Amino acid sequence: MRLEVDITGKAYQNATRERHDVLAGIRFALAPGEVGVFVGPSGCGKSTMLRILAGLDPDYQGHVSRPANARIGMVFQEPRLLPWRSVEDNVRLAAPQADEAKLSSLFTFLELNAHRGHFPGELSLGLARRVALARAFAVEPDFLILDEPLASLDDALAARLREEIAALVENSAMITLLVTHNLDDAVRLGDRLFLLSARPARILREVPISTPRAARREPEIAAIKADLARPDLAKD
């Protein structure tokens, strides 16, 4: 079953009862195995949209249809690890059903085996983000949500983690939705890109990428990024 989204409006009221519109037209669908990427300016409402899609915010106008009984894995902008729990415990708390073989394979792939007994305060940001990825993938999600998972990392580390994410989602039946402001991440990871306007966010353009991730070469990536960065696309 697909993820089907039709959010016609989302607004907040501040303490003085002033209305602030956040989302104004978000309509799309993603099939199992697809990676959809939303790109938009800071503060446009991307994280608000993700909370709605995850079922954390029911106060909006429109309709969201997720696969029935879908397991949701989520990677937040910050790793959000429990500081009093070890790396392994943080992952096991989210996925108590995961067996040892599966966890060991995931820890090995994400180069976390040496850190299973460490606490979040002992980790670099890059390692903490790996733990957050392990926690999300350990639940074997039907719907994976990635909210700026590579933010605040240097270029080399971000590229390495991006490759690891690509490998984890490849040949998977889960629906994956990534939010980012980084065009390089978007073009290298996404099957379909959605460009958002400034707040209140609406979809300005949908860009499908037919070339498989592993087959995308630098000239094609550069051409898509140049097209997405056109000044006229930033206008409402």
Buried (B, 14 or more C-beta within 10 A) or exposed (E): EEBBBBBBBBBEEEEEEEEEEBBBBBBBBBEBBBBBBBBBBEEBBBBBBBBBBBEEEEEBEBEBEBBEEBBBBBBBBBBEBEEEBBBBBBBBEBBEEBEEEBBEEBBEBBEBEEBBEBBBEEBEBBBBBBBBBBBBBBBBBBBBBBBBBBBEBEEEBBBBBBEBBBEBBEEBEBBBBBBBBBBBBBBBBBBBBBBBBBBBBBBBBEBEBEEEBEEBEEEEBEEBBEEBEEEEBEEE
